[in-house]
Amino acid sequence: MLNVIKKAIELPDGRTITIETGKLAKQADGAVEVRMGNTMLLATVCSAKEANEGVDFMPLTVEYKEKFSSIGRYPGGFLKREGRASDYEILTSRLVDRVLRPLFPDNYHAETFVNVTLYSADENEAPDALAGIAASAALAVSDIPFQGPISEVRVARVDGEWVINPTFAQIERSDIELMVGATYDNIMMVEGEMDEVSELELLEALKVAHDEIKKHCLVQEELKKAVGKTIREYCHEINDDALRADVREKCYDKVYAIAQAGSADKHWRADSFKAVRDEYIDALPEMTEEQLENYNEDQRIAMVKRYYHDVEKETMRRCVLDEGIRLDGRKTTEIRPIWCETDYIPGPHGAAVFTRGETQGLVTVTLGTTLDEKILDDVLNQGKERFLLHYNFPPFSTGEARPQRGVGRREIGHGNLAHRALKRMFPDGFPYTCRIVSDILESNGSSSMATVCGGTLALLDAGVKMKRPVAGIAMGLISDGQKFAVLSDILGDEDHLGDMDFKVTGTEKGITATQMDIKCDGLSYEILETALNQARDGRLHILGKIAETIPAPREDYKPHVPRLVTIDIPKEMIGAVIGPGGKIIQGIQEETGATISIEEDTANGIGHVEIASSNKESLDAALARVKAIVAVPEEGEVYKGTVRSILDFGAFVEFMPGRDGLLHISEISWERLDSMEQSGIKEGDELTVKLIEIDKKTGKYRLSMRVLTPKPEGYVEREQRPRSNGPRPNGGGRPNGGNRGERGGRGNERRNERRRNEE
């Protein structure tokens, strides 16, 4: 029943990736399991036999899912089952989708679903690096038309050495970390972050990754040949070559004139292009009998729109390649006009508007405490995140009249890119949790890069001492196979109609993040180097505009930013600060108005206490309370305390939070007191006392009030009998074997003396 085929790939460090098909999920069009160490992924692919009517694009869905059981964990929540996709799963799905999508035939429109599931995980290995090869291998063993295979690898530079598919620990130590997807011939996708590296170093990383990917592709070709599936036949488009030629003949010159006009108004261009198309459709003659035998009127209109789109694409590309004219009239290296402003709205802790051409972002910064940290609870990633970035793309930014329904995959992906661009320039040891929110108010290309630039401005406006400002720029490519043009700061139409979307972010010193999607066959390293160098020039231009707007971070935080102070306390004092059921810490917060959080550092045996308040008096009061709780009592120090209880031989005084000491009746005043009533001290009274002794064995505290007042002239200290540590001979330890009657009127005094010594 089984026809198992298995192939292996050896990585440069000796680890092995195995690809196996024929055992699992045999009713899918294609299925493989991919293993590396304890990590195991199952990838399946299913594609409909026919396309839905009216579909003229590739309806591909890629889903990457992780099972909590893969690492022996339970999902959180009441249901205890996997729920909606995490950001990590969505980002991994996008990484795979972006490589696969351009490699299906242009005329293949059947719904296709690729599912990659993590069934076994190794806490040291990143499974996302295997998702791409798993998806590609599942397509390779199927009959679905696909112009692959592809593979994805993560390449990192660790301690100066290149590592393929590094462990989590190695990723933490790397200064370059890239995910690269490619066919045997061409790089298709790049995404990653780095520590201000040069363009040449990035190119070197791409070459290392592509050399490894070529090995993976050859093994998949062997697997495909061994399975021996015949690619299915399909016919998802109706075409009419005469109609195609007629659309080009009657529309090309009109469309070229619009592209050549160089208007910066994208709505004017869109309306003008649409007017030409509608004019052609309105002038269409009645369908002939021959045409009616092959398609209906609706199908003819759909063909016209498809052919007209091809005319738009060709005219734009010819304008650029033949005349150097872009849709908005700019030169290929020219950046759109920029204006930006900081401190734009008063409520947030930092705010900025960044506008480049028809793309605009309103970016805000909010500074918070450790209580505001994001808790991460993914399958392999647990912890806390103190630097957050959220990107929003409302429909009105492009003039669309539709509702906004939550956060989409695109928003998560764009936000992640901007986050990676900025996070390595975030100051080390920054005490606040920081959240950046970018709302795109206008969009015509490069909105994620506007988020990076606006994020830098908002951070500086908030007083965050960044290591260096960061700017970003999106590069495009137009190529006909012989000539090419790299476009700086691309428009939305140039992205849609062009061959490349290459986003590069960085500082004046180097690159911090990049993302690239390729839509054409063949991208030489000459083109990549040209694009990177052109991107550097554009980035430096934008950084100059940022410096003109705000040359340095705000000297101090805005008045309504919560002030923070942190102190470390001994681990054993954490409970004392919190109190039973949180009584102490809640009481301090209620009384002072400050916010207090405590985090235990078990490795160092300490607790990190963070106190936050927008009011200095509140902050100081809370800090004083915490310090008082954790302070170590010292002999000879004077304290203010509160009487907690009265006994016949003295009073117990809380002289520090949670610490009581005995104020013996004999230590209240220089005058002899026969009873505590005579002292006038009551429970709740506040007293100033001196700590005169800490018992080294019991840790008990003896307090005194009288030593804080001058000794009366001629005062003679009463003689105190020494305590006996030995057995009591004759009379139970009394001198000369005396009996109880010998104590006479001094019985009460002796009893009190003994109680004091016991205390």
NORWOKA-V292441 format. One record per pair of residues at least 6 apart in sequence whose ideal C-beta (glycine too) atoms are under 6 Angstrom apart, sorted by the first residue. I is the first residue (numbers start at 1). J is the second residue. Records with the same first field share a line. If there is no record, write none. Layout:
I=J + J
This chain:
2=22
3=22
4=22 + 23
5=21 + 22 + 226
6=20
7=19 + 219 + 223
8=16 + 18
9=17 + 216 + 219
10=16
11=164
12=164
17=36
18=35
19=32 + 34 + 137
20=33
21=32 + 141
24=31 + 33
25=31 + 44
28=44 + 46
29=45 + 46 + 47 + 142 + 144
30=45 + 138 + 139 + 141 + 142
31=44 + 138
32=43 + 137 + 138
33=42
34=41 + 130 + 134
37=122 + 125
38=120 + 122
39=121 + 122 + 125 + 127
40=119 + 120
41=116 + 118 + 130 + 134
42=117 + 119
43=116 + 134 + 135 + 138
44=115 + 138
45=114 + 138 + 139 + 142
46=113
47=110 + 112 + 144
48=110 + 111
51=109 + 110 + 236
55=109
56=306
58=104
59=111
60=101 + 112
61=113
62=93 + 96 + 97 + 114
63=93 + 115
64=89 + 92 + 93 + 116 + 131
65=117
66=118 + 379
67=119
68=75 + 379
70=118 + 119 + 120 + 121
71=121 + 379
74=80
75=81 + 82
76=377
86=378
87=412
88=378
90=409 + 412
91=416
92=128 + 131
94=413
95=179
96=131 + 132 + 135
98=189 + 517
99=132 + 150 + 181 + 188 + 189
102=519
103=147 + 148
105=145
107=236 + 237
108=145
109=236
114=135
116=131 + 134 + 135
118=127
121=380
124=167 + 168
129=154 + 165
132=151 + 152 + 181
133=151 + 216
136=148 + 149 + 150
137=220
139=146
140=149 + 220 + 223 + 224
141=227
143=229 + 231 + 232
145=231
149=217 + 220
150=181 + 183
151=213 + 216 + 217
152=181
153=164 + 165 + 209 + 212 + 213
154=165 + 179
155=164 + 178 + 205 + 208 + 209
156=163 + 166 + 171 + 174 + 177
157=174 + 175 + 176
158=170 + 173 + 174
162=208
163=170
164=212
171=177
175=195
176=194 + 197 + 205
177=192 + 193
178=192 + 205
179=191 + 192
180=190 + 209
181=188 + 189
182=188 + 210 + 213
184=214 + 217
186=522 + 523
187=210 + 523
188=518
189=517
190=516
191=515
193=420 + 513
194=511
195=424
196=507 + 509 + 510
197=510 + 511
198=510
199=532
202=511
238=295 + 299
243=303
244=307
247=304 + 307 + 308
248=311
250=280
251=276 + 280 + 311
252=311
254=276
255=276 + 311 + 312 + 315
256=315
258=272
259=315 + 316 + 319 + 327
260=319 + 325
262=329
263=269
264=328
266=358 + 444
273=312
277=308
281=304
313=497
316=497
317=478
319=325
320=478 + 485
321=478 + 483 + 485
327=491 + 493
332=485 + 487
333=488
335=489 + 538 + 541
336=356 + 357 + 489
338=356 + 545
339=355
340=354 + 457 + 549
341=353
342=352 + 457 + 461 + 550
343=461
344=351 + 353
345=351
348=364 + 366
349=365 + 366 + 367 + 462 + 558 + 561
350=365 + 458 + 461 + 462
351=364 + 458
352=363 + 454 + 457 + 458 + 461
353=362
354=361 + 450 + 453 + 454
356=450
358=442 + 444
359=442 + 443 + 444 + 446 + 447 + 450
360=441 + 442
361=438 + 440 + 450 + 451 + 454
362=439 + 441
363=438 + 454 + 455 + 458
364=437
365=436 + 458 + 459 + 462
366=435
367=432 + 434 + 561
368=433
369=595 + 597 + 610 + 612
370=597 + 610
371=597
372=433
373=384 + 386 + 433
374=385 + 388
375=384
376=382 + 383 + 385
386=433
387=423 + 426 + 434
388=435
389=415 + 418 + 419 + 436
390=415 + 437
391=411 + 414 + 415 + 438 + 451
392=439
393=411 + 440
394=404
395=402 + 404
397=440 + 441 + 442 + 443
398=443
414=448
417=448 + 515
418=448 + 451 + 452
420=513
421=452 + 470 + 472 + 505 + 512 + 513
422=455 + 470
424=512
425=466 + 467 + 468 + 470
427=465
431=564
436=455
438=451
440=447
444=491 + 492
445=490 + 491 + 492 + 495
446=474
449=472 + 473 + 474 + 503
452=470 + 472 + 505
453=471
456=469 + 470
459=466
460=550 + 553
463=553 + 554 + 557
465=553
468=507
469=543 + 546
470=505 + 507 + 512
471=539 + 542 + 543
472=505
473=489 + 535 + 538 + 539
474=490 + 503
475=502 + 531 + 535
476=487 + 490 + 494 + 498 + 500
477=486 + 498 + 499 + 500
478=485 + 498
479=499
484=527
486=530 + 531 + 534
487=494
488=534 + 538
495=501
499=519 + 520
500=518
501=517
502=516 + 531
503=515
504=514 + 535
505=512 + 513
506=512 + 539
508=543
560=614
562=612 + 614
563=619
564=612
565=611 + 623
566=610
567=609
568=606 + 608
569=607 + 609 + 630
571=605 + 606 + 607
573=630
574=598 + 607
576=629 + 658
577=585 + 626 + 629
578=585
585=596
588=622 + 625
589=596
592=618 + 621 + 622
593=618
594=611 + 613 + 618 + 619 + 622
595=612
596=611
597=610
598=607 + 609
599=608
600=607
609=626
611=622 + 623
613=619
628=656 + 657
629=657
633=691
635=691 + 694
637=691
638=690
639=655 + 689
640=688
641=653 + 654 + 655 + 687 + 689
642=654 + 686
643=651 + 653 + 681 + 683 + 685
644=652 + 654
645=652
646=676 + 683
649=665 + 752 + 755
650=662 + 663 + 664 + 665
651=663 + 681
652=660
653=661 + 663 + 687 + 689 + 703
654=660
655=661 + 689
661=701 + 703
662=702 + 759
663=703
664=756
665=673
667=704 + 706
668=679 + 705
669=706
670=706 + 712 + 715
673=679
689=703 + 705
690=704 + 707 + 708
691=701
692=702 + 704
693=702
694=701
723=757
724=733
730=737
731=737 + 738 + 739
743=750
